[in-house]
Each structure stands twice: as C-alpha cells, then as structure tokens.
Amino acid sequence: MGEIAFRTEKLAKVYGAGATAVNALRGADLELPADEIVVLLGPSGSGKSTLLNILGGLDTASSGKAWFENVELTGLKDRELTRYRRDNVGFVFQFYNLVPSLTARENVALVTEIAQNPMRAEEALDRVQLGGRMDHFPAQMSGGEQQRVAIARAIAKRPKVLLCDEPTGALDSKTGVTVLEALTSVNDELGTTTVIITHNAEIQRIAHQVLFMADGQITDHKVNDHRVKPSEVSW
C-alpha cells in the first residue's frame, strides 16, 4: 500500500440526544489508500453515508478524529471545511442534481468557474464519453447520461478525491455499467482516489479494496487480488 488518502480513529457521529439519539457511527477506524477505488458495502443504516459525508467535509463528527492526507478534518472550522471541499473533493450522488435549464456543457462549467485549476468542460465530458451530447439538456438525456454529466462536473475541478454515494442506485444494469466504466476510467487516467457506496455487492469486484460496514463500524476489509471490468459485473 502506498500513500494514505483518509484515516480515521474512533470516529463517531450521534444525531439527536437522549432517548431519540441515533448513533450513526460508533468508533469507525479505517485507512483508505490514495489513487485507488474503494467500495463501501453495508445495509441501510450501517453508517456508510455518514462516514462519506464526514470524509467529504459535508458533516462533522461527534467524537474521534479523521484526516485527509496530513490535514485533520475534525479540527477544521466551517470556512476551512468549505475550502477543503472546494479544492479537493468531487461528489457524485444517487440523484444527479443537474440544473434543468442548462446544457451538459453549462452544468459542468458551473464548477470550473470556482475551481483553482479546472479542466475545460468539454474535456471533462469527453472523459465520460459524452463529447457528442454537450449541448443537450438533462431532459434530453437518459439517466445514465445525466449521471455521467454529474461525474464530469465532479472531476472538472481535478479533485484529489471522488466520493460517490450510490451512483448507480437509480439505474438499470446496462446503464449502471456505463457509469462504473466512467468512474474506473477517471481513476485509471487521473489517479483520483474514488470511494463508492453501494448496496450492490457485485460492484465490489471493480474495486482495489472493499470495506464492510455494520452498525456504524468497519467490520471487515479485503483487498481484491483480481479486479474485473465493469462490463463483467452482473446486477
């Protein structure tokens, strides 16, 4: 294993208080390697999204510590977390969150306007095989195409990390494969550390490493000695 992108120690998150308190994370310890694809597997309520949101600077921990490279995320103030997200992290969610009145090119360009060293919107769309759909609006595109626009938008600012929460959750198998192909291509070509949350256990086969979660904790970890191409993943 090379450099470490993320590390956590006894990371915990509690929502609410008293009798209604929900322990979303219960002392999660992990190390995520840089430049690899890591899949997080676990049932609903196991803490996957909470963990991803803390690593991405969208949420804060109740206790414990988390680091990105040598930066302690759990020690950052709100403004510093905003800068961290802007400069280092790209997000892809289950729902595409595209602006309906903007074309694919314009949706991606929204991010390039605030990034320090962005790639051109056209290049980002080319990387996800949408060079011929740049001037189409979301309503003119399939679900898989819209998700690939969302990936292009996320990578256009050249983030070190791409955090994906159920990126194929709303897609059929054929369309899901095209999205996974886009994610693996970005990892191969740009070396972007990519973390994918999924309920689909088959998707773990494309990852370098797999983390299993249950009840707010990391319960198991494995390294894939034999990764497969997205086209070999069955739903």
C-alpha positions in Angstrom: 0.0 0.0 0.0 1.2 3.5 -0.9 0.1 6.8 0.5 -3.0 7.1 2.6 -5.8 9.4 1.5 -8.0 9.1 4.5 -7.6 7.8 8.1 -10.0 7.8 11.0 -9.6 6.9 14.7 -12.7 6.1 16.8 -14.8 8.2 14.6 -18.4 8.6 16.0 -21.5 10.5 15.0 -24.6 10.9 17.1 -27.7 12.6 15.8 -30.2 13.9 18.4 -30.0 13.4 22.1 -31.5 11.4 24.9 -33.9 8.6 24.2 -34.2 9.6 20.5 -30.4 9.7 19.8 -29.2 7.8 16.8 -25.6 6.5 16.8 -24.8 6.6 13.1 -21.1 5.9 13.6 -19.7 4.0 16.6 -15.9 4.4 16.6 -15.1 3.7 13.0 -11.4 3.1 12.3 -10.1 2.9 8.7 -7.3 3.7 6.3 -8.1 4.4 2.7 -5.2 4.3 0.2 -4.7 7.1 -2.3 -5.2 6.6 -6.0 -7.4 3.5 -5.6 -11.1 2.6 -5.9 -12.6 1.7 -2.6 -16.1 0.3 -2.3 -18.1 0.7 1.0 -20.6 -2.1 1.5 -23.3 -2.5 4.1 -27.0 -2.4 4.7 -29.1 0.7 5.1 -28.3 2.5 8.4 -24.9 1.0 8.7 -23.2 4.4 8.6 -21.8 4.5 5.1 -23.3 7.8 4.0 -22.5 9.4 7.4 -18.9 8.3 7.1 -18.7 9.6 3.5 -20.2 12.9 4.5 -17.6 13.4 7.2 -14.7 12.5 4.9 -16.1 14.9 2.3 -16.4 17.8 4.8 -20.2 17.9 4.5 -20.8 16.8 8.1 -18.8 16.9 11.3 -18.0 14.1 13.8 -19.3 14.0 17.4 -16.1 12.5 18.5 -13.0 10.8 17.2 -10.6 12.0 14.5 -10.4 12.0 10.7 -7.5 13.0 8.5 -7.2 13.8 4.8 -3.6 13.2 4.0 -1.9 15.2 6.8 -4.8 17.5 7.5 -7.0 16.7 10.5 -10.5 17.3 9.1 -12.1 17.1 12.6 -10.0 20.1 13.6 -11.2 22.4 10.8 -13.6 25.2 11.2 -16.6 25.7 8.8 -14.7 28.1 6.4 -11.7 25.7 6.3 -14.0 22.8 5.5 -15.6 24.8 2.7 -12.2 25.4 1.2 -11.2 21.7 1.7 -14.4 20.6 -0.2 -13.8 23.2 -3.0 -10.2 22.3 -3.6 -10.0 18.6 -3.0 -13.3 16.8 -3.2 -15.8 15.9 -6.0 -19.2 14.4 -5.1 -21.5 12.1 -7.1 -24.8 11.3 -5.6 -27.6 8.8 -6.5 -29.7 11.7 -7.9 -27.9 13.8 -10.5 -28.7 17.4 -9.2 -28.3 18.9 -12.7 -29.7 22.3 -13.5 -32.6 21.5 -15.9 -32.3 24.8 -17.8 -28.6 24.4 -18.5 -26.9 22.1 -21.1 -24.5 19.4 -20.2 -21.6 21.7 -21.0 -23.1 24.6 -18.9 -23.8 22.3 -16.0 -20.1 21.2 -15.9 -18.9 24.8 -16.4 -20.6 25.9 -13.2 -17.9 24.1 -11.3 -15.0 25.2 -13.5 -15.8 28.8 -12.6 -14.9 28.3 -8.9 -12.0 25.8 -9.2 -8.3 26.7 -9.0 -7.1 24.6 -11.9 -10.1 23.2 -13.7 -10.2 21.2 -16.9 -12.3 22.5 -19.7 -16.0 21.4 -19.6 -15.5 19.8 -23.0 -12.6 17.7 -21.7 -14.5 16.6 -18.7 -17.4 15.5 -20.8 -15.1 13.7 -23.3 -13.6 11.7 -20.4 -17.1 10.3 -19.6 -17.8 9.6 -23.3 -20.3 12.4 -23.7 -18.5 14.5 -26.2 -21.4 14.3 -28.6 -24.0 15.3 -26.0 -22.5 18.6 -24.7 -25.3 20.8 -25.9 -28.2 18.6 -24.8 -30.3 19.5 -21.8 -30.9 17.0 -18.9 -34.4 16.3 -20.1 -33.0 15.2 -23.5 -30.6 12.6 -21.8 -31.0 9.2 -20.3 -30.5 8.6 -16.6 -27.0 7.1 -17.2 -26.1 10.1 -19.4 -27.2 12.5 -16.7 -25.2 10.7 -14.1 -22.1 10.8 -16.4 -22.7 14.6 -16.7 -22.7 14.7 -12.9 -19.4 12.7 -12.8 -17.9 15.1 -15.4 -19.0 18.1 -13.3 -17.3 16.5 -10.2 -14.0 15.8 -11.9 -13.8 19.1 -13.8 -12.1 20.8 -10.9 -9.5 18.0 -10.8 -10.3 16.8 -7.3 -7.9 14.5 -5.4 -10.9 12.6 -4.2 -14.2 11.5 -5.8 -16.9 10.4 -3.3 -19.8 8.6 -4.8 -23.0 7.7 -2.8 -25.0 5.1 -4.6 -24.0 6.4 -8.1 -25.8 3.5 -9.8 -28.7 3.2 -7.3 -31.3 4.7 -9.7 -30.1 3.0 -12.8 -30.7 -0.4 -14.6 -27.8 -2.8 -15.0 -26.7 -1.7 -18.6 -26.8 2.0 -17.7 -25.1 1.3 -14.4 -22.2 -0.4 -16.2 -21.6 2.7 -18.3 -21.4 4.8 -15.1 -19.0 2.4 -13.5 -16.9 2.5 -16.7 -16.7 6.3 -16.4 -15.6 6.0 -12.7 -12.9 3.4 -13.4 -11.7 5.4 -16.4 -11.3 8.5 -14.2 -9.4 6.5 -11.6 -7.1 4.9 -14.2 -6.4 8.1 -16.2 -6.3 10.8 -13.4 -5.4 8.7 -10.4 -8.4 10.1 -8.5 -9.0 8.4 -5.2 -12.5 7.1 -5.5 -14.8 5.9 -2.8 -18.1 4.3 -3.9 -21.0 3.5 -1.5 -23.3 0.8 -2.9 -25.9 -1.8 -1.8 -24.9 -3.9 -4.8 -22.3 -6.4 -3.6 -21.3 -7.2 -7.2 -19.8 -3.8 -7.6 -17.1 -4.6 -5.1 -15.4 -6.7 -7.9 -14.2 -3.5 -9.7 -12.5 -2.1 -6.5 -9.0 -2.3 -5.4 -10.2 -2.6 -1.8 -13.6 -3.2 -0.1 -14.7 -2.1 3.4 -17.7 -3.7 5.0 -19.8 -1.7 7.5 -22.5 -2.7 10.0 -23.9 -0.8 13.0 -21.7 2.2 12.5 -18.4 0.3 12.4 -16.0 -1.1 9.9 -16.5 -4.8 10.4 -14.2 -6.3 7.7 -11.8 -5.3 4.9 -10.4 -7.1 1.9 -8.0 -6.4 -1.0 -9.1 -7.5 -4.4 -6.3 -9.6 -5.9 -8.4 -9.9 -9.1 -10.4 -6.9 -10.2 -12.9 -7.2 -13.1 -14.1 -4.7 -15.7 -17.4 -3.0 -15.1 -18.8 -5.0 -18.1 -18.2 -8.2 -16.1 -20.3 -7.0 -13.2 -23.8 -8.5 -13.0 -26.7 -6.9 -11.3 
